[in-house]
Amino acid sequence: MTVRTDDGYPWAVRDYVEGYLTEDDVVRDARTRGDALGCAPIGPGCGVGLRFVAAAIGARAVVEIGTGAGVSGLWLLGGMAVDGVLTSIDVDPEAQRVARSAFVAAGYAPGRLRLINGMGLEVLPRLTDGGYDLVFVDAAAADYPRYLDEAVRLLRPGGIVAMAGVLTGGVTDPAATDVSSVALREVARQVREDERLVPVLLPLGDGLLAAVVTT
């Protein structure tokens, strides 16, 4: 008999996916420090997905909303081109300090990092239209629809927007009307119906919604 989670997804399958590739010591240490800070880092399955996407498109310019303790940034940098630059935005200076130490421990040169302390929706309008290959969002779910608009503006044709945590809370329950669940359903609808985007919804970690910008 298959044991299932509360949302019907088999535990054995989820555990297998999450453990398919192991994290190195630097990522594990960043995860531990992130948990201590309350940053809720992405899981290994989502990290592997991000690294795959970054490598597949040869990403050189990446924007991350939600630095946390550096877990997702380490996965992104691991897939980016060797001269790629990660621009990572977070409102918490202590989290970014921890993330910077993780990036240094992993051997990434300062020139490959641009850490910006601030609110994502205030910083993003200052970034260059069409200047990025990949935008990753791991922030407050209530703001995801607005982050999607900014991401599409920032991405070049062929660029990818990826959003973490899109299967959390009550998103799969139509009766759930809390702000986060409503916003997550809304952004999923926007991605699906936008003719400029080619989307995919992946059950990696807490859910990864991604889309390629075609025009």
TORLUM-853898 format. One line per 4 residues: number of its first residue (from 1); their letters; for each residue x, y, z of N, C-alpha, C, O. Coordinates in pm, 1 decimal, decimal comma. Layout:
N
NUM = a = X:Y:Z:X:Y:Z:X:Y:Z:X:Y:Z | ...
This chain:
215
1 = mtvr = 84,8:-119,0:0,0:0,0:0,0:0,0:88,3:123,8:0,0:186,9:129,7:73,5 | 54,2:222,5:-81,4:130,6:346,6:-90,4:88,2:442,9:19,4:-29,9:474,5:33,5 | 185,1:488,9:96,5:157,2:588,3:199,4:160,6:725,7:134,9:254,8:759,7:63,4 | 55,4:805,2:161,0:45,9:935,0:96,4:49,6:1047,7:198,9:17,4:1028,7:316,2
5 = tddg = 89,0:1163,4:152,3:88,5:1282,4:236,2:-54,4:1333,6:247,3:-145,3:1278,3:185,4 | -74,4:1438,1:325,1:-207,4:1494,7:339,9:-263,6:1545,5:207,2:-384,9:1546,1:186,6 | -174,1:1588,4:116,9:-222,9:1638,0:-12,2:-227,8:1529,0:-118,3:-247,3:1557,9:-236,4 | -210,1:1402,6:-76,2:-225,6:1291,4:-168,7:-100,0:1250,6:-241,8:-103,6:1157,6:-322,4
9 = ypwa = 12,6:1318,2:-215,8:135,8:1287,3:-288,4:213,8:1179,4:-213,2:233,1:1192,2:-92,3 | 258,7:1075,1:-279,9:326,0:965,0:-210,5:454,4:1010,5:-140,7:540,0:1073,6:-202,8 | 467,5:978,6:-12,1:588,8:1013,6:61,8:711,4:952,5:-3,2:814,1:1019,0:-16,3 | 702,2:825,0:-44,7:819,9:757,5:-98,8:871,0:827,5:-224,0:992,1:840,8:-241,8
13 = vrdy = 781,3:872,3:-310,8:821,5:941,2:-433,1:886,4:1074,9:-398,7:991,7:1109,3:-452,4 | 822,5:1150,0:-308,7:876,8:1281,1:-269,9:1015,5:1265,5:-207,6:1107,1:1340,6:-241,0 | 1031,4:1170,3:-119,1:1161,4:1149,1:-55,0:1267,7:1109,0:-157,2:1382,7:1152,0:-148,5 | 1228,3:1026,7:-253,7:1322,7:982,7:-356,4:1369,7:1100,7:-440,8:1488,6:1114,7:-469,2
17 = vegy = 1274,3:1185,7:-480,7:1308,6:1303,3:-561,9:1398,0:1398,1:-483,5:1498,4:1446,0:-536,1 | 1362,7:1425,9:-357,9:1439,0:1519,1:-276,9:1580,1:1468,1:-247,8:1672,0:1547,6:-228,3 | 1597,4:1336,4:-245,0:1727,9:1279,9:-214,5:1806,1:1232,8:-335,8:1911,1:1170,3:-321,3 | 1756,3:1262,1:-455,6:1819,5:1212,5:-578,2:1963,4:1262,0:-590,6:2053,1:1184,5:-623,8
21 = lted = 1985,7:1389,3:-564,3:2120,8:1444,3:-561,5:2145,0:1504,4:-423,9:2059,6:1575,8:-371,3 | 2259,8:1476,1:-365,9:2287,9:1522,0:-230,7:2350,9:1661,6:-231,6:2418,2:1700,6:-327,0 | 2327,7:1734,0:-125,5:2386,6:1865,8:-109,2:2527,2:1854,0:-51,0:2555,0:1764,2:28,6 | 2615,8:1945,5:-91,4:2749,9:1943,1:-35,2:2750,8:2010,1:101,7:2648,4:2060,3:148,2
25 = dvvr = 2868,1:2010,2:166,0:2877,2:2061,0:302,6:2841,7:2209,0:312,0:2779,9:2251,8:409,4 | 2880,3:2287,0:211,7:2852,4:2430,5:216,3:2702,5:2455,8:211,4:2651,0:2538,1:287,0 | 2631,9:2385,6:122,9:2487,3:2403,2:112,6:2418,8:2353,8:239,8:2325,6:2417,7:288,5 | 2463,6:2242,2:293,3:2402,7:2190,5:416,5:2422,6:2287,9:532,1:2331,9:2309,1:612,6
29 = dart = 2542,2:2347,2:539,9:2567,7:2445,1:645,7:2479,4:2568,4:627,8:2425,2:2620,6:725,2 | 2464,8:2615,1:503,7:2377,4:2729,4:477,3:2233,2:2695,9:512,9:2160,8:2780,5:565,2 | 2191,7:2574,3:485,2:2055,6:2532,5:519,4:2034,5:2535,3:670,0:1932,0:2583,4:718,2 | 2131,5:2483,7:743,6:2121,1:2483,1:890,0:2112,3:2624,9:944,5:2031,8:2653,4:1033,2
33 = rgda = 2195,1:2713,0:891,2:2195,2:2851,7:938,4:2067,0:2923,4:895,3:2015,2:3008,5:967,6 | 2017,6:2889,0:779,3:1892,1:2947,1:734,2:1774,8:2905,3:822,5:1689,2:2987,0:856,4 | 1771,9:2778,0:859,3:1667,1:2730,0:949,2:1672,6:2805,9:1081,8:1569,0:2842,3:1137,5 | 1793,9:2829,4:1131,7:1809,9:2900,6:1258,9:1761,0:3044,5:1248,2:1711,0:3100,7:1345,7
37 = lgca = 1775,3:3104,3:1130,1:1730,8:3242,2:1109,1:1582,3:3251,2:1074,9:1526,0:3360,6:1069,3 | 1518,8:3135,7:1052,0:1378,6:3135,6:1011,2:1358,4:3167,5:864,7:1252,5:3216,5:825,3 | 1461,2:3139,5:782,4:1454,7:3174,1:639,6:1379,3:3073,3:554,3:1341,8:3103,9:441,1 | 1356,6:2952,4:607,7:1286,7:2847,2:532,5:1346,9:2826,3:394,6:1281,5:2856,5:294,8
41 = pigp = 1471,5:2774,9:385,3:1535,9:2755,6:254,4:1459,1:2656,5:167,6:1386,1:2571,4:218,5 | 1476,2:2668,3:36,6:1416,9:2571,0:-55,7:1475,9:2433,1:-29,4:1586,3:2421,5:23,7 | 1402,7:2328,9:-66,3:1450,6:2192,4:-50,1:1547,9:2153,2:-159,7:1560,9:2223,2:-260,2 | 1616,7:2040,0:-140,1:1714,3:1994,7:-240,0:1652,7:1971,9:-377,6:1716,2:2001,6:-478,8
45 = gcgv = 1530,1:1919,8:-383,4:1467,7:1895,0:-513,0:1448,7:2022,9:-592,4:1474,8:2026,4:-712,6 | 1403,7:2126,8:-526,1:1387,5:2256,7:-591,9:1523,0:2313,0:-632,1:1537,3:2371,1:-739,6 | 1623,4:2295,4:-544,4:1757,4:2343,6:-576,8:1813,9:2277,7:-700,8:1872,4:2344,0:-786,5 | 1796,2:2146,8:-710,0:1842,7:2073,4:-828,0:1772,6:2125,0:-953,6:1834,4:2139,4:-1059,1
49 = glrf = 1642,3:2152,9:-940,8:1568,1:2206,0:-1054,6:1620,9:2340,8:-1099,9:1632,3:2366,2:-1219,8 | 1653,2:2427,9:-1004,3:1707,5:2559,1:-1037,8:1843,1:2546,9:-1105,7:1869,4:2613,9:-1205,6 | 1927,9:2462,6:-1052,1:2060,4:2444,9:-1113,2:2048,0:2392,3:-1255,1:2120,9:2435,5:-1344,3 | 1955,8:2299,1:-1276,3:1932,4:2243,5:-1409,7:1889,0:2352,4:-1506,9:1941,3:2361,1:-1618,1
53 = vaaa = 1793,5:2435,6:-1465,4:1743,4:2542,4:-1552,3:1855,5:2640,7:-1585,2:1873,6:2678,7:-1700,9 | 1930,5:2681,7:-1483,4:2038,8:2777,8:-1505,5:2142,2:2722,0:-1602,5:2191,9:2794,4:-1688,8 | 2174,8:2593,0:-1588,7:2272,5:2530,9:-1678,1:2216,8:2513,8:-1818,6:2288,6:2531,6:-1917,0 | 2088,9:2479,3:-1828,1:2027,9:2453,7:-1958,8:2027,7:2577,1:-2048,1:2041,7:2566,2:-2169,9
57 = igar = 2012,0:2693,9:-1987,6:2007,4:2816,1:-2068,2:2139,2:2893,3:-2062,8:2149,2:3002,8:-2118,1 | 2239,6:2837,3:-1997,1:2368,9:2904,9:-1987,0:2356,2:3041,4:-1922,3:2413,9:3138,9:-1970,4 | 2281,2:3048,8:-1813,8:2248,1:3177,5:-1751,8:2371,8:3254,3:-1707,5:2458,2:3201,4:-1637,6 | 2378,5:3379,7:-1749,4:2487,6:3468,6:-1709,2:2440,3:3583,3:-1619,8:2518,2:3638,1:-1541,8
61 = avve = 2314,5:3618,7:-1631,4:2258,3:3726,9:-1550,3:2131,1:3675,3:-1483,9:2031,0:3650,2:-1551,0 | 2135,6:3659,9:-1352,1:2024,8:3601,0:-1277,5:1983,6:3695,1:-1165,2:2068,0:3752,7:-1096,6 | 1853,4:3709,6:-1147,7:1798,4:3785,8:-1035,2:1728,0:3688,7:-941,4:1650,9:3602,9:-984,4 | 1755,9:3703,9:-813,5:1691,6:3622,2:-710,7:1621,9:3715,4:-612,1:1684,9:3806,2:-557,7
65 = igtg = 1493,0:3694,0:-588,7:1420,4:3769,8:-487,6:1403,2:3679,2:-367,3:1324,8:3584,3:-370,0 | 1477,3:3709,4:-261,7:1478,2:3626,9:-141,7:1611,5:3555,0:-127,6:1622,3:3436,3:-158,3 | 1713,4:3627,5:-80,7:1846,6:3567,5:-64,6:1846,5:3458,6:40,6:1909,0:3354,0:23,0 | 1775,2:3483,7:151,7:1780,8:3390,8:263,8:1923,5:3372,6:310,6:2001,0:3468,2:313,6
69 = agvs = 1958,7:3250,8:347,0:2094,0:3220,9:393,3:2185,4:3175,2:280,2:2299,3:3135,2:304,5 | 2135,7:3181,1:156,0:2220,0:3149,8:41,6:2200,1:3013,8:-21,6:2270,6:2979,7:-116,5 | 2105,7:2934,8:28,3:2086,8:2799,6:-25,7:2049,1:2803,8:-173,4:2114,5:2739,9:-255,7 | 1945,4:2877,9:-207,2:1903,2:2883,6:-347,4:2009,3:2949,9:-434,4:2029,4:2909,7:-549,0
73 = glwl = 2077,4:3051,1:-380,8:2184,0:3116,1:-455,9:2297,8:3021,8:-490,0:2353,9:3028,5:-599,3 | 2331,7:2934,7:-397,6:2437,8:2835,8:-423,3:2396,3:2740,9:-535,4:2476,8:2708,1:-622,6 | 2271,1:2697,1:-532,9:2223,8:2609,3:-640,1:2224,4:2682,8:-774,1:2265,7:2626,5:-875,5 | 2179,4:2806,8:-774,9:2178,3:2884,4:-899,2:2318,6:2905,0:-953,5:2343,5:2882,7:-1072,0
77 = lggm = 2409,8:2947,3:-867,9:2548,5:2969,0:-910,4:2610,5:2840,4:-963,3:2693,6:2843,9:-1054,0 | 2570,4:2727,5:-907,0:2623,8:2599,2:-951,6:2586,4:2563,8:-1094,1:2654,3:2483,4:-1158,0 | 2478,5:2623,2:-1145,0:2437,8:2596,1:-1282,2:2469,4:2707,2:-1379,3:2465,2:2686,7:-1500,7 | 2501,3:2825,4:-1327,7:2526,1:2940,9:-1413,9:2660,0:2931,0:-1486,5:2747,7:2854,1:-1447,3
81 = avdg = 2674,3:3009,5:-1592,3:2802,0:3018,7:-1663,4:2909,7:3068,6:-1567,7:2879,9:3136,8:-1469,6 | 3035,5:3034,2:-1597,0:3144,5:3065,2:-1503,9:3165,5:3215,0:-1486,1:3225,9:3257,9:-1387,8 | 3116,2:3294,6:-1580,5:3127,0:3439,8:-1567,2:2992,6:3503,3:-1530,1:2976,3:3625,0:-1538,9 | 2897,8:3420,9:-1489,2:2765,5:3471,5:-1457,1:2762,3:3549,6:-1326,8:2841,4:3524,8:-1235,8
85 = vlts = 2668,9:3644,8:-1319,3:2653,9:3728,4:-1200,5:2514,3:3707,9:-1142,1:2413,6:3717,3:-1212,3 | 2511,1:3679,7:-1012,1:2385,9:3663,1:-939,5:2352,8:3791,8:-864,8:2428,9:3835,8:-778,7 | 2239,5:3851,4:-898,3:2186,8:3966,2:-824,6:2080,0:3914,4:-730,3:1976,6:3864,2:-774,5 | 2104,4:3926,2:-600,4:2013,7:3868,2:-501,6:1963,6:3976,6:-407,2:2041,8:4054,5:-352,7
89 = idvd = 1831,3:3980,4:-388,6:1766,1:4087,2:-313,2:1699,7:4029,2:-188,5:1630,0:3927,9:-194,9 | 1722,6:4095,0:-75,2:1658,2:4051,0:49,0:1649,0:4169,7:143,9:1735,4:4257,4:144,4 | 1543,9:4171,2:223,3:1523,9:4281,6:316,8:1601,3:4261,9:446,8:1616,9:4356,4:524,1 | 1650,2:4139,7:472,1:1716,5:4106,0:598,3:1868,6:4112,0:582,5:1925,7:4024,3:517,5
93 = peaq = 1936,0:4211,7:639,3:2081,9:4222,4:623,6:2157,4:4108,7:689,4:2263,7:4069,9:640,8 | 2105,9:4054,1:798,4:2174,3:3943,5:865,1:2171,3:3818,3:778,1:2270,7:3746,3:768,7 | 2058,6:3792,7:715,4:2050,1:3677,8:624,7:2148,7:3694,1:510,2:2214,5:3597,6:471,3 | 2160,0:3813,6:456,0:2253,9:3835,1:346,1:2398,8:3822,4:392,0:2484,5:3778,8:315,2
97 = rvar = 2426,3:3859,5:514,9:2562,0:3841,4:566,8:2595,8:3692,1:572,1:2705,0:3650,9:533,2 | 2501,5:3612,7:620,3:2520,5:3467,8:625,8:2535,8:3411,6:484,6:2621,0:3326,1:460,2 | 2453,5:3459,4:392,4:2461,5:3412,1:253,9:2595,9:3445,6:192,1:2655,5:3362,3:123,8 | 2643,9:3566,3:215,4:2773,8:3604,9:158,4:2884,6:3512,2:207,9:2972,1:3472,9:130,8
101 = safv = 2880,9:3477,8:334,6:2984,0:3387,3:388,0:2973,4:3249,4:323,5:3074,7:3182,7:302,6 | 2850,5:3206,2:291,8:2832,8:3076,9:224,4:2888,3:3082,1:82,8:2951,8:2986,7:37,8 | 2865,0:3192,9:11,6:2916,8:3205,9:-124,2:3069,2:3207,8:-124,5:3132,4:3147,7:-211,4 | 3127,1:3276,0:-28,2:3274,0:3279,3:-16,7:3327,0:3139,2:13,6:3426,2:3096,2:-45,3
105 = aagy = 3261,1:3068,1:105,4:3304,0:2933,1:141,6:3297,5:2839,1:21,3:3375,9:2744,7:11,2 | 3203,7:2865,5:-69,6:3190,8:2782,0:-189,0:3290,3:2820,2:-298,2:3299,7:2752,6:-400,6 | 3363,8:2927,7:-276,2:3468,4:2966,2:-370,7:3426,2:3063,9:-478,3:3498,7:3081,5:-576,2 | 3310,6:3128,4:-463,4:3265,2:3223,8:-564,1:3327,4:3360,7:-539,8:3324,9:3412,9:-428,3
109 = apgr = 3383,1:3417,6:-645,7:3450,2:3547,0:-635,2:3348,1:3657,7:-611,2:3233,8:3646,7:-655,6 | 3387,9:3765,0:-541,2:3295,9:3876,3:-514,5:3233,6:3934,8:-641,0:3120,2:3982,4:-637,4 | 3306,0:3931,9:-752,2:3255,7:3987,2:-876,1:3137,8:3911,6:-934,2:3071,0:3961,6:-1024,7 | 3110,9:3791,4:-883,5:2998,1:3713,1:-933,0:2871,5:3737,1:-851,7:2767,5:3676,7:-878,0
113 = lrli = 2881,0:3825,8:-752,5:2768,9:3846,7:-661,6:2731,9:3993,4:-653,7:2819,2:4080,0:-647,6 | 2603,9:4021,1:-653,8:2554,0:4155,1:-626,3:2439,0:4139,8:-528,4:2326,0:4111,8:-568,3 | 2468,0:4158,3:-400,0:2367,6:4142,8:-295,5:2309,1:4280,0:-263,9:2381,3:4372,6:-226,9 | 2177,1:4291,9:-278,9:2108,8:4418,8:-257,7:2013,8:4404,6:-140,3:1924,7:4319,7:-140,9
117 = ngmg = 2033,5:4488,5:-39,3:1945,2:4487,3:76,8:1828,1:4582,4:50,5:1847,7:4702,3:31,1 | 1707,0:4527,7:50,1:1590,4:4611,3:25,4:1467,8:4528,0:-6,6:1476,0:4405,7:-17,7 | 1354,8:4594,3:-21,3:1230,2:4528,9:-58,6:1232,5:4498,1:-208,3:1263,2:4584,7:-290,2 | 1199,9:4374,6:-242,2:1206,7:4333,7:-381,4:1128,6:4422,3:-475,6:1178,9:4460,1:-581,4
121 = levl = 1005,7:4456,0:-438,6:921,6:4535,0:-527,7:967,0:4680,0:-538,3:920,8:4752,9:-626,1 | 1056,3:4722,3:-450,7:1115,4:4855,5:-461,9:1246,1:4852,7:-541,7:1280,9:4950,2:-608,3 | 1317,9:4740,6:-534,5:1446,3:4728,5:-603,6:1427,8:4691,6:-750,8:1495,4:4747,6:-837,1 | 1338,2:4599,2:-780,2:1323,8:4547,0:-915,9:1298,9:4653,9:-1021,7:1354,6:4643,2:-1131,0
125 = prlt = 1217,9:4756,9:-994,9:1196,7:4859,0:-1098,9:1323,5:4931,7:-1140,7:1325,4:4996,7:-1245,2 | 1429,6:4921,9:-1061,1:1555,4:4988,6:-1094,4:1645,9:4902,1:-1181,8:1749,9:4948,3:-1228,6 | 1606,4:4776,4:-1203,9:1688,0:4686,2:-1285,1:1649,9:4699,2:-1432,8:1541,0:4745,8:-1466,4 | 1741,7:4657,1:-1520,2:1730,8:4680,7:-1664,2:1627,9:4590,6:-1732,3:1629,3:4468,9:-1714,0
129 = dggy = 1539,9:4650,5:-1810,0:1442,7:4574,5:-1889,2:1515,9:4479,9:-1984,0:1611,8:4519,1:-2050,5 | 1469,7:4354,3:-1989,6:1524,8:4258,3:-2083,7:1670,8:4224,8:-2062,1:1737,0:4175,0:-2153,1 | 1722,0:4251,3:-1943,2:1865,0:4233,0:-1919,1:1903,7:4104,5:-1849,3:2020,4:4086,7:-1814,2 | 1808,2:4013,4:-1828,0:1837,1:3896,4:-1745,3:1791,0:3766,5:-1812,7:1697,0:3764,0:-1892,1
133 = dlvf = 1861,9:3659,4:-1776,9:1832,5:3527,1:-1831,8:1734,8:3448,3:-1745,1:1657,9:3366,4:-1795,5 | 1738,5:3473,4:-1615,4:1660,0:3394,6:-1520,7:1623,5:3482,4:-1401,9:1707,3:3554,8:-1348,3 | 1497,3:3474,8:-1361,7:1451,1:3541,4:-1240,6:1389,0:3435,1:-1150,7:1297,4:3363,8:-1191,5 | 1439,8:3425,2:-1027,6:1388,2:3328,4:-931,4:1323,5:3403,1:-815,9:1382,0:3496,0:-760,1
137 = vdaa = 1202,1:3361,8:-780,6:1126,5:3427,1:-673,7:1101,9:3328,8:-559,6:1044,5:3221,8:-579,4 | 1146,0:3366,7:-440,9:1117,7:3290,3:-319,0:1093,4:3392,7:-209,2:1181,2:3420,4:-127,5 | 973,0:3448,3:-208,6:941,3:3560,3:-120,3:798,2:3544,5:-70,6:741,0:3435,6:-77,1 | 740,6:3653,8:-20,9:604,1:3649,3:31,2:506,1:3614,2:-80,8:500,5:3681,6:-183,7
141 = aady = 428,9:3507,6:-58,8:338,6:3458,6:-162,8:237,8:3564,4:-205,9:197,4:3567,7:-322,1 | 197,4:3649,4:-114,9:96,5:3750,5:-147,9:142,1:3843,8:-259,1:59,4:3903,1:-328,3 | 272,9:3857,1:-276,7:327,4:3948,9:-377,7:362,9:3878,8:-508,7:412,5:3943,8:-600,7 | 339,4:3749,7:-519,6:382,6:3675,9:-638,9:325,4:3732,4:-769,5:399,8:3741,9:-867,1
145 = pryl = 197,0:3770,5:-776,5:148,2:3826,0:-903,1:224,9:3950,7:-946,1:249,8:3969,5:-1065,2 | 262,4:4035,8:-851,4:338,8:4155,7:-885,1:482,7:4119,3:-923,6:541,3:4181,6:-1012,2 | 538,3:4019,5:-857,4:673,3:3974,6:-894,5:674,9:3916,6:-1035,6:772,0:3934,4:-1109,1 | 568,7:3848,1:-1073,2:561,2:3793,2:-1208,7:568,5:3905,6:-1311,9:641,5:3894,5:-1410,4
149 = deav = 494,2:4012,3:-1290,3:496,9:4125,0:-1383,7:637,9:4181,3:-1397,6:683,0:4209,8:-1508,5 | 707,2:4197,4:-1285,6:843,2:4250,2:-1288,7:938,0:4153,6:-1358,6:1024,5:4195,3:-1435,7 | 921,4:4024,4:-1331,4:1010,3:3924,4:-1390,2:998,6:3922,8:-1542,2:1100,0:3918,4:-1611,8 | 877,2:3926,2:-1594,0:857,5:3924,6:-1739,5:923,0:4047,0:-1802,9:980,5:4037,6:-1911,4
153 = rllr = 914,6:4159,8:-1736,7:979,2:4281,7:-1787,8:1130,6:4269,0:-1790,2:1196,1:4318,3:-1882,0 | 1185,7:4203,2:-1690,0:1331,7:4193,7:-1676,7:1394,6:4091,1:-1770,1:1513,0:4100,9:-1802,0 | 1316,8:3993,6:-1813,7:1374,4:3881,0:-1887,2:1385,6:3908,2:-2037,5:1299,3:3972,1:-2097,6 | 1493,3:3858,3:-2095,5:1510,9:3858,5:-2240,9:1422,5:3749,8:-2300,7:1379,6:3660,2:-2228,1
157 = pggi = 1393,8:3754,7:-2431,4:1324,5:3642,3:-2495,2:1404,4:3513,6:-2475,2:1525,0:3511,5:-2499,6 | 1339,6:3408,1:-2431,8:1407,2:3283,5:-2399,7:1447,2:3273,7:-2254,2:1492,0:3168,3:-2209,1 | 1431,5:3382,9:-2179,4:1460,3:3381,0:-2037,0:1350,9:3308,3:-1960,0:1242,3:3283,5:-2012,4 | 1381,1:3274,6:-1835,3:1289,9:3193,1:-1754,8:1263,0:3258,8:-1620,7:1354,4:3307,3:-1553,9
161 = vama = 1135,2:3259,5:-1582,2:1095,4:3296,9:-1447,7:1060,7:3168,7:-1372,9:993,0:3081,1:-1426,6 | 1107,8:3158,3:-1247,4:1079,4:3042,0:-1163,6:1035,3:3091,5:-1026,8:1095,7:3182,6:-970,1 | 929,8:3030,8:-974,3:872,8:3073,0:-846,8:858,0:2952,1:-755,5:798,9:2851,1:-793,6 | 912,4:2963,4:-634,4:911,2:2852,0:-539,1:789,8:2859,7:-447,1:728,7:2965,3:-430,6
165 = gvlt = 756,4:2744,7:-387,4:652,2:2740,7:-285,7:511,1:2757,1:-337,1:422,6:2798,9:-262,4 | 488,0:2724,9:-463,7:357,0:2752,7:-523,5:252,2:2645,3:-492,9:136,5:2659,3:-532,8 | 291,0:2538,7:-422,7:194,6:2434,9:-384,7:173,6:2430,7:-234,1:133,4:2327,8:-179,8 | 200,2:2540,7:-167,0:190,3:2545,5:-21,1:53,5:2594,9:23,6:-28,2:2640,4:-56,4
169 = ggvt = 31,3:2584,1:155,4:-92,0:2634,9:214,4:-215,0:2568,8:155,2:-217,5:2447,7:133,6 | -316,9:2649,5:129,3:-441,9:2595,2:77,4:-458,9:2615,4:-70,9:-571,5:2624,1:-119,8 | -348,3:2623,2:-144,2:-357,5:2655,4:-286,8:-441,6:2554,0:-365,1:-507,4:2590,2:-462,6 | -439,6:2428,1:-322,9:-515,4:2325,8:-395,8:-659,6:2313,8:-345,8:-737,3:2234,0:-398,4
173 = dpaa = -694,9:2392,1:-245,4:-830,0:2387,0:-188,7:-906,6:2512,1:-229,5:-877,3:2620,4:-178,9 | -1004,1:2500,6:-319,8:-1078,6:2618,7:-365,2:-1146,6:2694,4:-251,7:-1178,1:2812,6:-265,0 | -1169,2:2625,3:-139,5:-1236,4:2690,4:-27,4:-1142,1:2777,6:55,0:-1187,8:2858,1:136,1 | -1010,7:2762,6:35,0:-913,2:2842,5:109,4:-906,2:2982,7:50,7:-873,2:2999,8:-66,6
177 = tdvs = -937,0:3081,9:131,3:-942,8:3219,3:82,2:-843,7:3311,3:152,6:-858,0:3433,4:145,9 | -743,8:3255,0:219,7:-640,9:3338,7:279,7:-560,4:3407,2:169,0:-559,0:3362,1:54,5 | -494,2:3515,6:204,9:-425,9:3599,7:105,9:-322,6:3520,7:25,2:-315,1:3534,6:-96,9 | -243,3:3438,0:93,2:-136,2:3364,6:24,5:-192,8:3263,9:-75,6:-146,6:3256,3:-189,5
181 = sval = -292,1:3187,1:-33,1:-350,6:3086,4:-122,2:-413,5:3150,9:-244,8:-397,0:3102,1:-356,6 | -485,4:3260,3:-223,9:-548,2:3330,4:-335,7:-442,4:3383,0:-432,7:-458,3:3372,6:-554,3 | -334,1:3439,8:-378,2:-228,2:3494,6:-463,0:-158,3:3385,4:-542,4:-125,9:3405,5:-659,5 | -134,6:3270,5:-480,8:-67,5:3160,7:-550,7:-155,0:3105,2:-662,9:-104,9:3073,5:-770,7
185 = reva = -284,3:3093,3:-638,1:-373,5:3048,9:-746,1:-378,4:3152,8:-857,6:-385,1:3117,8:-975,5 | -375,0:3279,5:-820,4:-380,1:3386,3:-919,4:-255,4:3387,3:-1006,9:-265,8:3400,8:-1128,9 | -137,8:3373,3:-946,4:-16,5:3377,9:-1027,3:-8,1:3255,2:-1117,7:41,0:3264,7:-1230,2 | -55,5:3140,4:-1070,1:-57,6:3021,3:-1155,6:-149,2:3043,2:-1275,1:-117,4:3002,3:-1386,8
189 = rqvr = -263,7:3108,1:-1251,4:-356,0:3139,5:-1360,6:-291,8:3237,2:-1458,6:-301,1:3219,1:-1580,0 | -227,0:3340,1:-1406,1:-163,9:3440,4:-1492,4:-58,9:3375,9:-1582,5:-53,6:3404,0:-1702,2 | 23,6:3290,5:-1525,4:128,3:3224,5:-1604,1:66,7:3135,9:-1711,8:113,1:3133,9:-1825,8 | -37,5:3063,1:-1675,1:-102,0:2971,7:-1770,0:-167,1:3045,5:-1885,7:-165,8:2996,9:-1998,8
193 = eder = -224,4:3162,9:-1858,8:-302,7:3232,9:-1960,3:-223,5:3337,8:-2037,4:-274,3:3392,1:-2135,5 | -102,8:3367,3:-1996,6:-21,6:3468,5:-2065,0:38,0:3408,6:-2192,6:117,7:3315,1:-2185,6 | 0,4:3461,2:-2307,1:44,8:3405,1:-2434,8:193,4:3426,3:-2459,8:250,0:3365,6:-2550,7 | 256,7:3511,1:-2381,0:401,5:3531,3:-2394,6:482,1:3423,6:-2324,8:603,7:3415,8:-2342,7
197 = lvpv = 415,3:3339,6:-2244,7:484,8:3245,5:-2157,4:453,4:3100,6:-2194,5:341,6:3067,9:-2234,2 | 554,7:3014,7:-2180,7:536,1:2870,2:-2193,2:564,1:2810,6:-2055,0:679,9:2802,2:-2014,2 | 459,3:2769,0:-1982,2:475,7:2734,0:-1841,2:489,0:2584,6:-1813,1:457,8:2499,8:-1896,6 | 536,9:2556,1:-1691,0:535,3:2421,0:-1636,9:524,6:2433,2:-1485,0:586,0:2520,8:-1424,2
201 = llpl = 446,0:2344,3:-1425,0:430,3:2339,3:-1280,2:488,2:2207,1:-1232,7:438,7:2100,3:-1268,6 | 593,5:2214,7:-1151,6:668,0:2096,3:-1110,7:652,0:2069,9:-960,9:661,5:2163,1:-881,0 | 627,7:1944,0:-921,6:614,7:1910,9:-779,8:750,3:1889,6:-712,8:774,2:1785,9:-651,1 | 838,2:1987,7:-725,4:969,7:1983,3:-662,3:963,8:2065,0:-533,4:920,5:2180,2:-535,5
205 = gdgl = 1006,2:2007,7:-423,0:997,8:2077,5:-296,2:853,5:2114,2:-266,4:765,5:2028,1:-266,9 | 829,3:2242,7:-240,4:694,4:2291,7:-214,3:627,6:2343,3:-341,0:532,4:2421,2:-335,2 | 678,7:2298,9:-455,6:621,2:2338,1:-583,0:703,9:2444,4:-652,4:737,3:2546,5:-592,2 | 737,3:2421,5:-778,9:816,0:2516,6:-857,6:739,3:2545,2:-985,9:719,9:2456,7:-1069,3
209 = laav = 695,7:2670,6:-1000,5:627,4:2716,4:-1120,5:728,6:2790,6:-1206,4:791,4:2885,9:-1160,3 | 744,8:2747,4:-1331,5:842,8:2809,1:-1420,2:779,8:2837,4:-1555,5:684,4:2771,2:-1596,2 | 834,0:2936,2:-1624,3:783,3:2970,3:-1756,7:892,0:3034,9:-1839,4:971,6:3113,4:-1787,8 | 895,9:3002,3:-1968,1:986,7:3064,3:-2063,6:916,8:3183,0:-2127,3:801,2:3172,9:-2168,3
213 = vtt = 987,0:3295,8:-2135,7:934,4:3413,9:-2203,1:965,7:3400,1:-2352,2:1082,4:3388,8:-2389,7 | 863,9:3400,9:-2436,8:884,9:3378,2:-2579,5:902,4:3506,2:-2658,5:962,9:3504,0:-2765,7 | 850,5:3618,9:-2608,2:862,6:3744,9:-2682,2:900,2:3856,4:-2587,2:915,4:3971,0:-2629,5
